[in-house]
Amino acid sequence: MADYADIKSRKVVRFLRWLVENKGVEVTSGGRHNYKVTCIRNGKSFPIPSSHKIINRFVVKAFVDWLVENEICTKEEFDGHI
């Protein structure tokens, strides 16, 4: 099982742009300093802190698990784009 490290927020923003263009997600402003990533198929969403310069590794791991659980992308695709 791969452990994830802290990631700079600009890398995550680039990855979110790729998801919007190529996969079935929608990214909106989800409140105070958050992005809200919503799966188009089932309507489930995941908040990502956007005001932080570095996103915590636990948030990254939970986001990857959410992506795989909702069949948006695989861990390998995430690792390849980050």
N, C-alpha and C positions, 0 to 999 in steps of 0.2 A: 504494500500500500504506500503510495507516494505521499510524503509530507510536503506541505506547501509553505513557502516563506512569505514574508510581507511583500506586497507588490505596490509599486507606485501607482497612484490613481490615474495618471495619464495613460498607462498601459491598459488599465481596465476600461477606460473610456474608448480607446481604440478597439478593444475587443468587443465592447458593446455596439459600436458602429458596425463591425463585421457581423455581429449577430442579427442586427436589424436588417442588413442588406441580404443575408444569406439564409437565415433561419426564421422560424416562426415566433418572433418575439416583438414586443413593443416596449420602448423605453420612454418614460415620462418623468417629469419632476414629481416626486412623491412626498412633498412636504418640506420640512425644514432641512435643507442641505442633504437631501437624499435623491438618488435615482430609483425609480420603481421599474423593475424589469418584469413584464407580464407576458406569460405564455398565451399565445392566441388560441391554441387548441382547447385548453381547459380553464383559462382565466386565473390561474394561480399566479401570485406575484412574489417577488423577492426584493427587499430594499438594499441598496448599496450606498454607503456614506460617500458623498462626493466632495465634501468640504475638507476632508482629511487629505494630506499629501501622500500618506502611506496607508494602505488598507491592511488591516490586521490579518494574520495568517489563518485565524479561526473563521473569520468572515469569508476569506477566499475558499477555504475548505468547504464551508457550508454552501457557498454559491455553486461550487463544482458539483457537490452532491445534489443540489436542487436541479441543476442543468441535466444531469444524468437521469435523475428520477423522473423528470418531465419529458425525457427523450428529445431534448433540444440539441444537445451535442454530446460527444463523448469526452472522456478525460484526455484522450490523446489529441483531439482537436483543440481543446483548451490549452494543453501544454504547448502545442505547436504555435498557437497564436499569441501566447504570453511569453 
